[in-house]
Amino acid sequence: LKKFSKLLILDRDGTIIQDVPYLKDESLVTLMPNSGQVLSKLQKLGFEIAIATNQSAIGRGIATHAEVMKVNSKVERLLAKFEVSISLIVYCPHLPTHGCNCRKPLPGMGLTIMDKLSYSPKNTIVIGNQLTDIHFAHSLKVRSIFLGDPKPNSNIEFNCCSNWDQIGTLLHNCN
């Protein structure tokens, strides 16, 4: 029997952690305000957590796979302090011009996560701080939450929260 009934696919930079362009130094990783606390509560409510992140710094030769994986490990360690476990982290190392199917807003990373963790679109929600995250959710046919202000212009329906506390309230109420 599954411990979780719903899946959150989170963007990493600017969503879970502070946005540092082309982040490759794990010492610069800091959680967004209240992300750990809220994700802990959501996990206790039955949300499994995965991360999908574009990491073109690899394709640009700015960062290595090892450096990106160290940053991801630091994110996991910081969240573990709040008893949050990340089930899966996937990243796209390609340049925007590479033509891969994994770079958000294309669905590749999300399909991989949903397949490996056995979730359907109706039980999955994407949270991110860029319009590409909203389009990524749309390509997966899942609900989405935009983290930030103001709400960007889009013909796609999505929720907008300015901080993690609002996300916690929204997801707790729609549980």
SULMOKA-V367448 format. One line per field, one symbol per residue. ss: DSSP state (@ for helix, = for strand, . for the rest). burial: + if it has 9 or more other C-alpha atoms within 8 Angstrom, else -. A space follows every 10 residues. Layout:
# SULMOKA-V367448
ss=???
burial=???
This chain:
# SULMOKA-V367448
ss=.....===== ..=...=... .....@@@.. =...@@@@@@ @@@@..==== ====.@@@@. ....@@@@@@ @@@@@@@@@@ .......=== ==...@@@.. .......@@@ @@@@@@@... @@@=====.. @@@@@@@@@@ ..=====... ........== =..@@@@@@@ @@@..
burial=---+++++++ ++++++++-- -+++-+--+- ++-+++-+++ +++--+++++ +++++++++- --++--++-+ ++-+++-+++ -+-+-+--++ ++++------ -+++++++++ +-++----+- +-+++++++- +-++++++++ -+++++++-- -------+-+ ++++-+++-- ++---
